[in-house]
Amino acid sequence: MATVAFHTLGCKVNFYDTEAIWQLFKQEGYEQVDFESAADVYVVNTCTVTNTGDKKSRQMIRRAIRRNPEAIVAVTGCYAQTSPAEILAIPGVDLVIGTQDRDKIMPYVKQLEQERQPINAVRNIMKTRAFEELDVPDFSDRTRAFLKIQEGCNNFCTFCIIPWSRGLMRSREPQSVLNQARMLVDAGYQEIVLTGIHTGGYGEDMEDYSLAKLLWDLDKVDGLKRIRISSIEASQITDEVLEVLQASDKMCRHLHIPLQAGDDEVLKRMRRKYTTEQFASKIEHIHRIMPGVAITTDVIVGFPGETDEMFRRSYQFMEQMKFSEMHVFPYSKRTGTPAARMEDQIDEEIKNARVHELIDLSERMQLSYAETFVGQVLEVIPERDYKGQPGSGLLMGYSDNYLQLVFEGSEDWIGQVCRVKVTEAGVNECRGQLVRAPEAGAVHLSSRATGTDVSVETIPGQAAKAIV
């Protein structure tokens, strides 16, 4: 039997795309093996969000070629889209396919089996206007299913290369989203995470349909317990979206809303489309209609021109927002973006000192948020044995408001809803006590095989980021 191995760099959208490509190989009778094994075909799904992403992508491509010099090596993803010639210049690369036309990968592999002539299948992504349909009916090792609903981004923030690697906004057809949601529920999933490059922009390129309408339609899917949005801009949380969040008992009390900077001058230089006042107003509104909501965010520290005074203002603003967690990144130059050409680049030592200050603030806010739930009973879907240790008698899973809870329980409960009382708050994990086990006879997901090799990196920038 022919074998294929995968390695994914970058964000959760890449993770989804890799799973979709694996489905195509599976349909052709391939067996998946570990990336460190000898395989007939290697697929490297690359990242280009930082210069480091490019470098790591090249390292993984070379590693695949060393593992089996006879293998077909296919490279896809964002770095493949922006720099196909650079990748084809690596001896041993057979196919470069970018961020579209992944559905054609099998015919290309068959062509390479007949004739080993390197293929550059990358097209101009800026001309693409249709969402590429790639279904993932099942995830190899996940209890939460990802469902990609859109592709591309129209924002062109000054620090971000993603619109050039993913193209402009395009939404998936509603019926296609709903069909896949039902397929995932039939496979036993109770939670679906809606993901994309600019997830909250879903429907902006459609007439008479919107993210709010999609959420209402998903709310009607029988058997679906939880709907989580991976990331959404403050401006995209419309009154209609707020109505769904308030009225639907399937919507998770957790929103990831990228802030990037808490100072108006820095936001302007980043070309973000809001002020701190507008952002704060939206956050306050969400807290009013969703008591207990967890709001997580992304922050870039040391953006060109960020003075000590601007950083202090940012710090105070974040403190006021009472985020339940912040993902903090030092600004990293991305060749080809306006920010990389800006003067007033910040010294690395200053950046690192500011990063540590904000990480300390994030941990204090995380603990403070978790402490408000001690004594409360939350619904938790166990994901795995605690610290990946089968037989420990401990399970780990997330509540709808994104508290990570560790509690005693049986492996048979993985993927099912348990009711757990929070007994002890912590920064990254809380302790809990089982109050009610899942109903007998429920389908569980603990028997899943290990899936594609993934190296999901934390990414500076709102695009391509899906922290879930």
C-alpha positions in Angstrom: 0.0 0.0 0.0 1.3 3.5 -0.9 2.1 5.7 2.1 1.8 9.5 2.7 3.2 11.7 5.5 2.2 15.2 6.4 3.8 18.1 8.3 1.8 21.3 9.0 3.3 24.6 10.0 1.4 27.7 11.0 -2.2 28.2 12.0 -5.4 26.2 12.5 -6.6 26.9 9.0 -3.5 25.1 7.7 -4.4 22.3 10.1 -7.8 22.1 8.5 -6.4 22.2 5.0 -3.9 19.3 5.7 -6.8 17.2 7.0 -8.7 18.0 3.8 -5.7 16.9 1.6 -5.4 13.7 3.7 -9.0 12.9 2.8 -8.0 13.0 -0.9 -5.1 10.6 -0.3 -7.3 8.3 1.8 -9.8 8.0 -1.0 -7.0 6.8 -3.3 -6.1 4.0 -0.8 -3.1 5.6 0.8 -2.0 4.8 4.3 -0.8 7.7 6.5 2.5 7.3 8.3 4.5 9.5 10.7 6.5 12.3 9.1 9.7 10.9 10.5 9.2 7.5 8.7 10.0 6.6 5.1 7.0 7.5 3.0 6.1 7.4 -0.8 4.8 10.9 -0.7 5.5 13.8 1.7 3.2 16.8 2.0 4.6 19.9 3.7 1.9 22.6 4.5 3.9 25.8 4.9 3.6 29.1 6.8 4.8 32.5 5.7 3.4 34.8 8.4 6.9 35.6 9.6 10.3 35.2 8.1 10.9 32.4 10.6 7.9 30.6 9.1 9.7 30.5 5.7 12.8 29.2 7.3 11.1 26.5 9.3 9.1 25.5 6.2 12.4 25.1 4.2 13.8 23.0 7.1 10.9 20.6 7.0 11.0 20.3 3.2 14.7 19.3 3.4 14.0 16.9 6.2 11.4 15.1 4.0 13.8 14.8 1.1 16.5 13.4 3.4 14.0 10.8 4.9 13.4 9.3 1.5 15.2 10.8 -1.6 13.0 8.7 -3.9 9.7 10.0 -2.4 7.5 12.6 -4.2 7.7 15.8 -2.1 4.7 18.2 -2.5 4.7 21.6 -0.9 1.5 23.6 -0.2 0.4 26.5 2.0 1.2 30.2 2.3 5.0 30.1 1.7 4.4 27.9 -1.4 1.9 30.5 -2.6 4.2 33.5 -2.2 7.6 32.0 -3.1 7.1 29.0 -5.5 10.4 29.6 -7.3 12.4 29.7 -4.1 10.9 26.3 -3.1 11.3 24.7 -6.5 15.0 25.7 -6.3 15.4 23.1 -3.5 16.7 19.9 -5.1 14.2 17.1 -4.5 10.9 19.2 -4.5 8.5 17.8 -7.0 5.3 19.8 -6.7 4.4 23.3 -5.4 0.7 23.9 -5.1 0.0 27.1 -3.1 -3.3 27.9 -1.3 -5.7 26.9 -4.0 -6.2 23.9 -6.4 -5.4 21.5 -3.6 -8.2 19.3 -4.9 -6.0 18.6 -8.0 -3.1 17.2 -5.9 -3.9 13.5 -6.7 -3.7 14.0 -10.5 -0.4 15.8 -10.1 1.0 13.0 -7.9 -0.1 10.4 -10.5 1.6 12.6 -13.2 4.8 12.6 -11.1 4.7 8.8 -10.7 4.8 8.6 -14.6 7.3 11.4 -15.2 9.5 13.1 -12.5 9.4 16.6 -13.8 8.9 19.3 -11.1 5.5 21.0 -11.3 4.7 24.6 -10.4 0.9 24.6 -10.0 0.7 28.0 -8.3 -1.7 30.6 -9.8 -2.3 34.3 -9.0 -4.3 34.1 -5.8 -5.6 37.7 -6.2 -7.7 36.6 -9.1 -9.4 33.8 -7.1 -13.0 34.7 -6.2 -14.5 31.3 -5.3 -14.1 29.4 -2.0 -12.3 26.1 -2.6 -14.5 23.3 -1.4 -12.5 20.8 0.7 -14.6 18.7 3.1 -13.2 17.2 6.3 -15.8 14.7 7.6 -13.6 13.6 10.5 -10.5 14.7 12.4 -7.8 12.1 13.2 -7.2 13.1 16.9 -9.6 15.9 17.9 -12.7 16.0 20.0 -13.5 19.5 18.7 -14.2 19.6 14.9 -12.9 22.5 12.8 -15.2 23.8 10.1 -13.6 26.2 7.6 -16.2 28.8 6.5 -14.2 31.4 4.6 -10.8 32.1 3.0 -8.8 35.3 2.4 -8.7 38.7 4.0 -9.3 42.3 2.6 -7.8 44.2 5.5 -4.1 44.6 4.5 -2.8 45.5 8.0 0.7 46.9 7.6 2.3 44.0 9.5 0.6 41.2 7.7 1.5 39.3 4.5 -1.6 37.0 4.6 -3.8 38.7 2.0 -0.9 38.1 -0.5 -0.7 34.4 0.4 -4.4 33.7 0.9 -6.1 36.2 -1.5 -9.2 38.3 -0.9 -12.3 37.4 1.2 -14.4 34.6 -0.1 -17.1 32.8 1.8 -18.2 29.2 1.7 -21.7 28.5 0.4 -24.1 28.2 3.4 -25.5 24.8 2.3 -22.0 23.4 2.1 -21.2 24.6 5.6 -24.4 23.1 7.0 -23.9 19.8 5.1 -20.4 19.5 6.6 -21.7 20.4 10.1 -24.2 17.6 9.9 -21.5 15.2 8.7 -19.4 16.1 11.7 -22.3 15.6 14.2 -23.0 12.2 12.6 -19.3 11.4 13.2 -19.8 12.0 16.9 -18.6 15.6 17.3 -20.5 17.8 19.8 -18.5 21.0 19.3 -17.7 22.7 16.1 -15.2 25.5 15.8 -15.8 27.9 12.9 -12.5 28.9 11.4 -11.1 30.8 8.5 -8.4 33.4 7.7 -10.8 36.3 8.6 -13.6 34.2 10.1 -15.9 37.0 11.2 -16.0 38.4 7.7 -18.1 35.5 6.6 -20.9 36.6 4.3 -19.5 40.1 3.5 -19.1 39.0 -0.1 -22.7 37.6 -0.3 -26.1 39.1 -0.9 -28.8 38.5 1.7 -26.7 36.2 3.9 -24.4 36.9 6.8 -22.5 35.4 9.7 -25.5 35.9 12.0 -27.7 34.0 9.5 -25.2 31.2 9.4 -25.1 31.0 13.2 -28.9 30.8 13.3 -28.9 28.0 10.7 -26.1 26.1 12.6 -28.2 26.5 15.8 -30.9 24.4 14.2 -28.5 21.4 13.5 -29.8 18.5 15.5 -27.2 16.9 17.8 -24.8 19.8 17.8 -24.1 20.9 21.3 -21.6 23.8 20.9 -20.7 26.4 18.3 -17.4 28.3 18.8 -16.1 31.1 16.6 -12.3 30.8 16.3 -11.6 34.6 15.9 -13.7 37.6 15.1 -12.9 41.3 14.8 -14.8 43.7 17.1 -16.3 45.5 14.1 -17.8 42.2 12.8 -19.7 41.6 16.0 -22.9 43.2 14.7 -26.2 43.7 16.5 -27.4 40.6 14.6 -24.5 38.5 15.8 -25.0 39.8 19.3 -28.6 38.6 19.1 -27.5 35.1 18.3 -24.9 35.1 21.0 -27.6 36.1 23.5 -30.4 33.9 22.4 -28.7 30.6 21.2 -27.8 28.1 23.9 -25.3 26.5 21.5 -23.0 29.6 21.2 -20.0 29.3 23.5 -19.4 32.0 26.0 -16.0 32.6 24.5 -14.9 35.1 21.8 -11.4 35.6 20.5 -11.2 39.3 19.5 -7.8 40.5 18.3 -6.8 43.9 19.8 -3.2 44.1 18.5 -2.5 47.4 20.4 -4.2 49.4 23.1 -3.0 52.8 21.8 -4.7 54.7 19.0 -1.5 56.0 17.3 -0.1 52.4 17.1 -3.5 51.1 15.8 -3.5 53.7 13.1 0.1 52.8 12.0 -1.0 49.1 11.9 -4.0 50.2 9.7 -6.4 48.6 12.1 -10.0 49.9 11.5 -11.0 50.9 15.0 -10.0 53.1 17.9 -9.6 51.9 21.5 -12.9 53.7 22.4 -14.8 51.8 19.7 -13.2 48.5 20.8 -14.0 49.1 24.5 -17.6 50.0 23.7 -18.1 46.7 21.9 -16.4 44.7 24.7 -18.7 46.3 27.3 -21.7 45.5 25.2 -20.7 41.9 24.9 -20.2 41.6 28.7 -23.7 43.1 29.2 -25.5 40.5 27.1 -23.3 37.5 27.9 -22.5 37.5 31.6 -19.4 35.4 32.4 -18.1 35.6 28.8 -14.4 34.9 28.2 -12.8 37.3 25.9 -9.3 36.4 24.7 -7.2 38.5 22.4 -3.9 38.9 20.4 -1.4 41.7 21.1 1.7 42.7 19.1 4.4 44.4 21.3 7.1 46.7 20.0 5.5 47.7 16.7 7.6 50.3 14.9 7.3 53.7 16.6 5.8 52.4 19.8 7.2 54.7 22.5 7.2 53.9 26.3 4.3 56.2 26.7 2.3 54.4 24.0 3.1 51.1 25.6 2.0 52.3 29.1 -1.3 53.4 27.6 -1.7 50.0 25.9 -1.0 48.2 29.2 -3.6 50.3 31.1 -6.2 49.7 28.3 -5.7 46.0 28.4 -6.0 46.0 32.2 -9.3 47.8 31.8 -10.6 45.3 29.3 -10.2 42.4 31.8 -9.3 39.8 29.0 -9.5 36.2 30.2 -6.2 35.6 28.3 -3.9 37.4 26.0 -1.7 35.9 23.3 1.4 38.2 23.3 3.9 38.5 20.4 6.9 40.6 19.9 6.6 42.5 16.6 8.5 40.5 13.9 9.5 42.0 10.6 7.8 40.4 7.6 9.6 41.1 4.4 7.2 42.6 1.9 4.9 44.4 4.4 4.8 48.2 4.9 5.7 47.8 8.6 9.0 46.1 7.8 10.0 49.3 5.9 9.0 51.7 8.7 11.6 53.6 10.5 11.7 53.6 14.4 12.1 49.8 14.6 12.1 48.9 18.3 15.2 47.3 20.0 14.8 43.6 20.7 15.6 43.9 24.4 12.9 46.6 24.8 10.4 44.3 23.0 11.2 41.3 25.2 10.9 43.4 28.4 7.5 44.6 27.2 6.4 41.1 26.2 7.2 39.8 29.7 5.2 42.6 31.3 2.2 41.7 29.2 2.5 38.0 29.8 2.5 38.7 33.6 -0.6 40.8 33.2 -2.3 38.1 31.1 -1.6 35.5 33.7 -3.0 37.7 36.5 -6.2 38.4 34.4 -6.5 34.7 33.5 -6.4 33.7 37.2 -8.8 36.5 38.2 -11.3 35.3 35.5 -11.0 31.6 36.6 -11.5 32.4 40.2 -15.0 33.8 39.6 -16.1 30.3 38.6 -14.8 28.4 41.6 -17.8 26.5 43.1 -19.8 26.7 39.8 -20.8 23.6 37.7 -19.7 23.9 34.1 -20.2 21.6 31.1 -16.9 20.2 29.9 -16.1 18.1 26.9 -13.0 16.0 27.8 -10.4 16.0 25.0 -7.7 13.6 26.2 -6.1 12.0 29.2 -4.3 14.6 31.4 -0.9 15.4 30.0 -1.4 12.6 27.4 -1.0 9.9 30.1 -3.5 7.1 29.6 -4.4 5.3 32.8 -3.8 8.3 34.9 -7.5 8.5 35.8 -7.5 12.2 35.0 -9.1 13.9 32.0 -8.6 17.3 30.5 -11.2 19.3 28.6 -12.6 22.8 28.0 -15.8 24.4 29.3 -17.8 26.5 26.9 -16.2 29.6 28.3 -12.7 28.2 27.6 -11.6 27.2 31.1 -9.3 24.2 30.8 -10.4 21.7 33.5 -8.7 18.7 34.9 -10.8 16.1 36.7 -11.1 12.4 37.5 -12.9 10.4 34.9 -13.0 7.5 32.5 -11.4 7.6 29.0 -14.8 6.5 27.6 -16.0 10.0 28.3 -13.7 11.7 25.8 -15.7 13.8 23.4 -18.8 13.7 25.5 -20.4 16.4 27.7 -19.6 16.0 31.5 -20.8 18.3 34.2 -17.9 19.4 36.4 -17.7 21.6 39.5 -14.7 24.0 39.5 -12.8 23.3 42.8 -9.5 25.2 42.2 -8.6 28.1 39.8 -5.3 28.2 38.0 -3.6 30.2 35.3 -3.6 27.6 32.5 -5.6 24.9 34.0 -8.2 24.6 36.8 -9.1 21.6 38.9 -12.6 20.2 39.0 -14.8 17.5 40.4 -17.3 15.4 38.3 -20.9 16.1 39.1 -22.5 14.2 36.3 -21.0 11.7 33.8 -22.1 11.6 30.1 -25.3 9.6 29.4 -24.8 5.9 28.8 -24.6 4.8 25.2 -23.2 8.1 23.9 -20.8 7.9 20.9 -17.3 8.7 22.1 -14.2 9.8 20.2 -11.4 8.3 22.3 -10.6 5.5 19.8 -9.3 7.9 17.1 -6.0 7.2 15.5 -3.2 9.7 15.7 -3.5 12.2 12.9 -1.3 14.4 10.8 2.0 15.7 12.2 1.3 19.3 13.2 3.5 22.1 14.3 1.0 24.9 15.0 2.8 28.1 15.7 1.6 31.1 17.5 1.3 33.9 15.0 1.5 37.7 15.2 -1.4 39.2 13.4 -5.1 38.9 13.2 -5.2 37.0 9.9 -4.7 33.2 9.8 -4.9 33.0 13.5 -7.4 30.8 15.2 -6.7 30.3 18.8 -8.9 27.6 20.0 
